[in-house]
Amino acid sequence: MPLFLVRLVHPDEESWKRWVRQHVAWVQEHVAQGVIVASGPSVGTATRQGWLVMRAADESVLRELIATDPFWDAGVIEDLLIVQWDPIFGHLAELSSSPNGIDLSVLP
């Protein structure tokens, strides 16, 4: 199943504080289901940002899932970035479309 990097930007600190507990419960539920592979905040950014590594059949399915996040309903997400990602190397390589790495003979 494809992986996606998802960035949620939360510039309204008061709204973030009001909804963060419900959002964390939503994240924990989806981690337990295997939909969220990893989640956490950016560090040292001027605006609060959350990052998620998520599994979904495609981007439309992912967007439907994100729409169930309490942050979404409350309007706490001001900017949403979704990028499909293929982790060929490293600790998440087993989730790659090429779990055995890439064939170096095909590289220029």
N, C-alpha and C positions, 0 to 999 in steps of 0.2 A: 504494500500500500504506500502511495507517495507520502513524502514528508514535506512539511511546510514550516518556514520560519514566519512567526507572526509577531509584529510589534504593535503594542497598544500604548498610545500617548495619553497621559492624564494631566493636563495643566491645571485643573481645578482641584486644589488640595482638599478643600472642605468636602466636596462631593466624593472624592477618593476615600477620605476617612469614613464617611457615612456608609459606603458600600463595600469596603474592602473585606470585611468578614464574610459577606455573602459570596463575593468573588472568590475568595480563598476556598470556601466550601465547594464551589463549582469546579475550581481547578483540581482539588483533591479527588472529587468524584470522577473526573475524567482521567486523572492519573491512574486511579484504581482500575478503570476500564481499558487502559492502555492507549487511549486517544492522545493524551498529552504525555510526551516523552520526557520533557524537561520544561521548567518554568522558573522565572525569577526576574528581578528588576535589573535595569541598567545601573551602573554606578558612576557617579561623577557627572551626570548630565544635568543641564540647567532645568529641564522639565522631566517630571516623573515618567518613566517608561517601563512597561512590562514586556518581557520577551517569552515566547512559548515556542517549543518545537512540537508540532502536532502531526498526527496521521489522519488522512482523510482520502476518500476515493478520488476526489477532485476539489477544485477551489470552491465550486458552488455548494458542495456538501459542507465544506469547512465554514463557509460564510453562514450557512444555516445553523451550524453548531455554535459559532461565536455569537449569533443573535440570541442564544439562550443564556449567555453570560449576564448576570445581574448588572455588571458595569454597562453593558450595551443598552439594556432597557432604561437605565437611569441616565443615560447620556454622558457617562463619565469618560468614554473613549472619544477623544476629539480627532485623533488621526489613527487610522488602521493601515498597516502595511502587511501584505501577504505575499510571500515569495516561495515558490516550490523549490526544494533543496534536495540535493543528492549527496549524502555524506560518504564519499568513496573511501576516504582515509580516516583513520583514527578510531576512537572508542565507539562511535555510532556506525561504523562501516558495515556491520551486519544488517543494518536497516537499509542499505544502499540498493540501488537497482543493479549494482555490480558488486555483490558481497565478497567476491574473491579479488577485488581490486580491478584495475584496468589492464588491458593487454598493451604492454609497452610497445609492441611491434606496430600498433596502429597509430602511434604518435608520430608527428613530423620529426 
